[in-house]
Amino acid sequence: MTAGNASGSRPNFTIVGMSLLGASGDLAKKKTFPALFGLYLQGYLPANTRIIGYARTKMDRADYLNRISQHIKNKNTPKVKTTLDQFLVQSSYVAGVYDKDDGFQRLEQEIRRVEIETGAKDRLFYMALPPSVFIPVANGLKKNCYTNKGINRLIIEKPFGMDLESSRKLSDALAPLWREDEIYRIDHYLGKEMVKNIMVLRFTNMMFSSCWDKDHIENIQITFKEKIGTEGRGGYFDEFGIMRDVMQNHLFQVLSLIAMEPPASMSAEVIRDEKVKVLRAIEPVRESEVLLGQYGPSEDGVHPGYLDDETVPQGSKTATFAAATFYVNNRRWQGVPFIIKCGKALDQQKVDIRVQFKEHGGNLFPGLSNARNELVIRVQPEEAVYLKMTQKLPGLGMNTVMTDLDLSYASRFTQLAIPEAYEALILDALNGEQSNFVRKDELDEAWRIFTPVLHKIDRGLVPVEIYPYGSRGPRSLPDFIRRFGYERGSMAYSWPSTSLDAATSSEAKL
């Protein structure tokens, strides 16, 4: 929950009753309920909004309300406390299994009760559930809770399958039950403020639009770093690995926005058409262009390795770090490497996009042969956009320094708060705005690119390098990214460069 203005407008959807399937789970407790309350607090949901939870867990009303409010921030401040009390009064719970009609019939009775009280006719169902129950729940909802009097919308959480075949089976099973325009496949990265800013940055600023191609850009890196490991969740993570968990979905959505052509309009289908064209231009990634790692114990012995997690199968070769290089084979991007890196138990917590421009030929100043400009979009934390550039160092000489043009959101937009990703996406779903949700053909193309190498990884045919907990990743990573044209440059730099000392210190490790 955030204070301030949420993104988007008030919903034009006439719903006031939302059903949350999986209401007893961690995702609902930590993300979905706080996001719904954040929208309610800021006036983006009607005052008489009703939230109906549904899950297998049997619990009384007090337990349920405690789950709803457990992760609400600032709940002891007067405004939040008053609003939360009202929000909780309007929340109800139905217990039932996912593969039998009787539970869904009780849910239908509760929905009808709410609709009689409020006059609502449209329905939103949010499946905060594991993929193993997607189909039985989608079937139970369609059979027992689908309305013919208004609009139906179904939000589905990732993961959307394990490979191309399983993803298509899931989509084929959903297709007879729910129309594609009723399905909202949610990837919370598409709700992040700086990811939503990519199109604005690219298509409204001529200085970027005119040089956003292979003639000006040397390479693009998309980096995801987490400081923590699996921390007791290794059993779940081991089933997927870092490539499926982060790269194939979150970071590939970012790639498609970075590489897409300007859409003819802001229509959701037009935007998603352009994203699909990018994916279709990418060949399946080759194992020679993949680097895998798994974290071991930290060098100081404080943090255990991945295999020390009791929930991880003994001898697991599952990667907790992955780097891979992709090429978009079209006229704009031919030959430009897109390097994607993601990992757990690393030295930093950050997500950023780094666009490295080509070197300036015929440089007048010695020592600047590889001083490349870089546009960096910091997705999280400390949201920012900054442009690395060379400037004259103040003084009587002609020495140069690498510095930046810096738009840090915390210092520039002091009166505005950045909405949570789930707030933005739930509001989009209420408004019927699908451009920030994943379409079926997007899924197919992304899985097509990854499935061959994922199957080789699953069979143990791609080596996995051990790296220390808290390090930058595998020791061969610098050589890997250098293979694809990335140069750190010889000029020292650190962001944010708030002083001359900072500007001339060594650059933060990438």
PAMI-923081 format. One record per residue (C-alpha): x, y, z; residue in one letter. Coordinates in pm, whole numbers, padded with zeros to 5 digits, always signed. Layout:
# PAMI-923081
XYZa...
# end
This chain:
# PAMI-923081
+00000+00000+00000m+00127+00343-00086t+00007+00691-00006a-00039+00952-00275g-00184+00904-00621n-00207+00560-00774a-00157+00524-01146s-00458+00516-01373g-00814+00642-01340s-01115+00537-01140r-01251+00207-01268p-01524+00212-01530n-01599-00146-01429f-01929-00169-01238t-01795-00428-00995i-01791-00389-00619v-01752-00759-00534g-01417-00924-00609m-01347-01291-00544s-00992-01382-00442l-00913-01751-00486l-00621-01868-00273g-00708-01614-00003a-00518-01803+00268s-00186-01812+00079g+00130-01601+00108d+00074-01419-00223l-00272-01300-00119a-00156-01205+00229k+00162-01021+00124k+00067-00870-00212k-00296-00895-00323t-00481-00783-00009f-00240-00491+00056p-00280-00382-00309a-00659-00397-00292l-00658-00199+00031f-00415+00054-00117g-00657+00120-00402l-00947+00139-00157y-00762+00384+00068l-00685+00614-00224q-01040+00612-00358g-00975+00397-00663y-01231+00139-00549l-01595+00220-00468p-01668+00288-00102a-01893-00020-00085n-01637-00257-00238t-01665-00615-00113r-01376-00861-00116i-01475-01228-00101i-01196-01467-00013g-01202-01834-00109y-00956-02107-00008a-00936-02461+00126r-00830-02347+00475t-01106-02355+00734k-01081-02048+00956m-01312-01822+01150d-01373-01459+01061r-01119-01326+01312a-00840-01540+01162d-00935-01434+00811y-00938-01061+00893l-00601-01098+01062n-00459-01246+00742r-00601-00960+00537i-00451-00690+00758s-00124-00858+00855q+00086-00685+00589h-00097-00351+00565i+00152-00069+00623k+00093+00227+00858n-00226+00065+00989k-00204+00246+01322n-00228+00593+01168t-00578+00744+01205p-00677+00756+00836k-00546+00409+00756v-00699+00258+01071k-01043+00404+01004t-01040+00300+00638t-00906-00046+00720l-01183-00103+00973d-01439-00030+00701q-01252-00246+00448f-01254-00539+00691l-01626-00499+00763v-01688-00541+00390q-01469-00852+00357s-01603-01206+00377s-01468-01559+00338y-01588-01889+00196v-01402-02215+00256a-01407-02484-00010g-01193-02721-00213v-01082-02650-00568y-01208-02961-00745d-01570-02995-00626k-01880-02793-00705d-02019-02747-00356d-01754-02493-00249g-01799-02287-00566f-02175-02301-00519q-02131-02147-00171r-01907-01882-00330l-02181-01812-00585e-02433-01765-00304q-02202-01512-00135e-02145-01325-00463i-02522-01306-00522r-02575-01175-00169r-02322-00898-00233v-02476-00816-00571e-02825-00786-00422i-02691-00547-00156e-02485-00334-00394t-02655-00362-00732g-02333-00479-00895a-02343-00706-01199k-01980-00751-01314d-01741-01005-01161r-01365-01019-01116l-01199-01344-01010f-00835-01336-00898y-00657-01674-00891m-00366-01630-00647a-00300-02001-00685l-00034-02252-00796p-00065-02367-01160p-00156-02721-01051s-00509-02602-00967v-00558-02342-01243f-00779-02564-01458i-01004-02714-01187p-01061-02366-01039v-01122-02204-01380a-01366-02485-01455n-01539-02456-01116g-01577-02080-01156l-01714-02107-01508k-01961-02379-01416k-02087-02227-01091n-01996-01855-01069c-01997-01716-01424y-02255-01443-01480t-02452-01380-01798n-02576-01046-01666k-02247-00856-01686g-01873-00877-01748i-01648-01160-01625n-01272-01120-01582r-01021-01378-01461l-00674-01283-01332i-00419-01564-01343i-00083-01556-01165e+00238-01696-01311k+00403-01938-01369p+00224-02013-01693f+00364-02361-01751g+00716-02507-01740m+00791-02511-02114d+00617-02459-02449l+00423-02785-02433e+00290-02741-02078s+00207-02374-02143s+00005-02467-02451r-00176-02743-02260k-00272-02488-01997l-00392-02238-02258s-00580-02507-02453d-00757-02618-02134a-00857-02259-02049l-00973-02170-02400a-01310-02357-02395p-01390-02207-02053l-01285-01841-02077w-01244-01614-02378r-00899-01463-02432e-01038-01112-02372d-01161-01230-02028e-00821-01365-01920i-00565-01138-01752y-00230-01316-01711r-00053-01106-01453i+00322-01049-01446d+00385-00796-01172h+00693-00655-01349y+00462-00498-01606l+00310-00297-01322g+00639-00151-01199k+00662+00224-01247e+00993+00225-01434m+00886-00059-01665v+00566+00130-01748k+00787+00435-01812n+00988+00264-02090i+00738+00346-02366m+00708+00708-02254v+01086+00748-02238l+01139+00595-02582r+00852+00734-02783f+00818+01090-02652t+01185+01196-02644n+01341+01251-02985m+01697+01232-02847m+01634+00865-02762f+01395+00776-03046s+01645+00888-03309s+01933+00674-03178c+01745+00365-03060w+01895+00120-03310d+02197-00089-03414k+02377+00212-03561d+02407+00380-03221h+02372+00107-02956i+02649-00143-02885e+02461-00369-02640n+02179-00372-02387i+02193-00536-02045q+01895-00620-01824i+02006-00713-01473t+01816-00862-01180f+02003-00910-00851k+01882-01038-00515e+02095-01037-00201k+01902-01320-00039i+01911-01686-00134g+01618-01927-00129t+01607-01909+00255e+01398-02221+00319g+01198-02196-00005r+01446-02405-00201g+01202-02692-00248g+00967-02466-00445y+01245-02285-00628f+01424-02606-00725d+01129-02707-00940e+01168-02398-01159f+01519-02250-01136g+01616-01891-01200i+01559-01899-01577m+01196-01999-01547r+01135-01803-01227d+01269-01465-01344v+01424-01451-01691m+01165-01614-01918q+00880-01400-01786n+00976-01082-01594h+01292-00987-01780l+01171-01093-02124f+00872-00863-02082q+01121-00582-02022v+01320-00684-02332l+01011-00673-02552s+00927-00318-02437l+01286-00204-02493i+01301-00353-02844a+00947-00307-02981m+00864-00077-03271e+00651+00233-03202p+00286+00117-03184p+00034+00290-03409a-00186+00360-03104s-00211+00293-02732m-00461+00014-02794s-00376-00292-02586a-00388-00522-02887e-00167-00294-03097v+00093-00271-02820i+00092-00646-02763r+00115-00709-03139d+00442-00511-03145e+00578-00703-02846k+00499-01034-03017v+00680-00920-03333k+00996-00869-03124v+00972-01218-02975l+00915-01376-03315r+01241-01217-03434a+01444-01393-03162i+01588-01739-03229e+01595-02001-02952p+01885-01928-02719v+02188-02156-02763r+02364-02319-02470e+02691-02156-02583s+02528-01820-02507e+02417-01921-02157v+02610-01905-01828l+02466-02081-01523l+02565-02063-01159g+02459-02195-00820q+02553-02021-00497y+02769-02196-00244g+02853-02085+00112p+02977-01727+00158s+03352-01681+00176e+03326-01583+00544d+03121-01893+00621g+02827-01694+00759v+02576-01777+00486h+02504-02138+00380p+02504-02252+00020g+02200-02350-00186y+02256-02720-00123l+02266-02656+00253d+01895-02568+00240d+01715-02873+00381e+01427-02824+00139t+01659-02860-00165v+01708-03211-00309p+02057-03350-00243q+02298-03290-00529g+02062-03052-00712s+02209-02884-01021k+01938-02618-01032t+02078-02277-01130a+02033-01983-00893t+02213-01754-01142f+02174-01728-01518a+02312-01501-01788a+02204-01536-02150a+02242-01337-02470t+01967-01286-02726f+01953-01123-03069y+01649-00955-03224v+01689-01032-03593n+01519-00734-03755n+01639-00418-03929r+01649-00210-03612r+01845-00451-03391w+02041-00685-03620q+02364-00781-03441g+02295-00598-03111v+02331-00835-02812p+02067-00822-02538f+02242-00960-02229i+02009-01069-01950i+02148-01154-01605k+01958-01267-01297c+02059-01432-00975g+02011-01489-00604k+02256-01450-00313a+02449-01175-00493l+02628-00861-00372d+02345-00615-00446q+01968-00586-00453q+01869-00416-00778k+01701-00436-01115v+01819-00211-01397d+01837-00172-01773i+02168-00052-01915r+02181+00073-02276v+02545+00110-02381q+02603+00329-02685f+02880+00284-02938k+03217+00452-02894e+03268+00799-03035h+03509+00776-03327g+03799+01018-03376g+03813+01127-03013n+04010+01448-02948l+04091+01358-02589f+04337+01083-02499p+04220+00804-02273g+03858+00820-02388l+03867+00548-02653s+03623+00330-02457n+03437+00594-02256a+03092+00495-02374r+02770+00676-02296n+02514+00468-02110e+02146+00524-02046l+02049+00345-01725v+01691+00284-01610i+01694+00183-01244r+01377-00022-01192v+01435-00086-00821q+01531+00019-00562p+01582+00398-00583e+01392+00436-00910e+01585+00659-01148a+01688+00733-01506v+02042+00856-01560y+02269+00913-01859l+02640+00852-01817k+02847+01105-02008m+03195+01259-02019t+03250+01614-01895q+03544+01846-01839k+03670+01827-01482l+03649+02179-01329p+03991+02341-01316g+04260+02502-01530l+04343+02184-01720g+04147+01982-01974m+04104+01670-01766n+03779+01480-01810t+03548+01293-01576v+03262+01049-01625m+02946+01187-01466t+02572+01176-01528d+02248+01353-01601l+02039+01212-01319d+01663+01190-01269l+01622+01024-00931s+01253+00989-00853y+01291+01028-00476a+01445+01375-00511s+01252+01496-00818r+00898+01380-00740f+00896+01452-00368t+00517+01499-00340q+00426+01181-00526l+00447+00817-00423a+00525+00532-00658i+00236+00284-00658p+00293-00083-00590e+00298-00298-00905a-00004-00500-00795y-00204-00184-00731e-00139-00064-01085a-00224-00398-01245l-00540-00464-01045i-00660-00117-01140l-00581-00195-01506d-00783-00517-01481a-01079-00332-01331l-01063-00086-01621n-01032-00361-01882g-00685-00236-01983e-00497-00544-02107q-00179-00389-02248s+00010-00471-01927n-00105-00832-01920f+00041-01125-02112v-00137-01256-02420r-00134-01624-02522k+00085-01575-02829d+00337-01381-02617e+00361-01685-02392l+00406-01920-02686d+00688-01715-02837e+00873-01669-02508a+00857-02041-02431w+00967-02122-02789r+01286-01921-02729i+01368-02087-02395f+01232-02442-02414t+01521-02614-02602p+01790-02489-02363v+01567-02547-02059l+01531-02913-02156h+01909-02941-02185k+01948-02776-01845i+01694-03017-01696d+01901-03310-01828r+02219-03168-01678g+02379-03093-02016l+02466-02729-01936v+02742-02681-01676p+02662-02497-01352v+02941-02293-01187e+02949-02254-00808i+02983-01896-00682y+03011-01766-00324p+02703-01630-00148y+02725-01248-00157g+02953-01230-00462s+02887-01081-00807r+02808-01426-00942g+03017-01683-01133p+03382-01587-01177r+03348-01627-01553s+03074-01361-01574l+03304-01067-01670p+03448-01270-01958d+03099-01377-02063f+02960-01023-02098i+03285-00905-02259r+03234-01170-02529r+02921-00984-02634f+03073-00638-02653g+03017-00487-02312y+03301-00260-02193e+03322-00118-01842r+03548+00163-01960g+03869+00294-01811s+03717+00607-01652m+03610+00563-01291a+03245+00629-01212y+02992+00572-00935s+02617+00641-00930w+02482+00857-00778p+02779+01091-00821s+02690+01343-00549t+03044+01477-00509s+03372+01502-00694l+03507+01221-00478d+03219+01000-00581a+03256+01095-00945a+03620+00995-00943t+03583+00679-00733s+03551+00333-00881s+03223+00253-01049e+02965+00050-00861a+02997-00311-00964k+02753-00409-01234l
# end
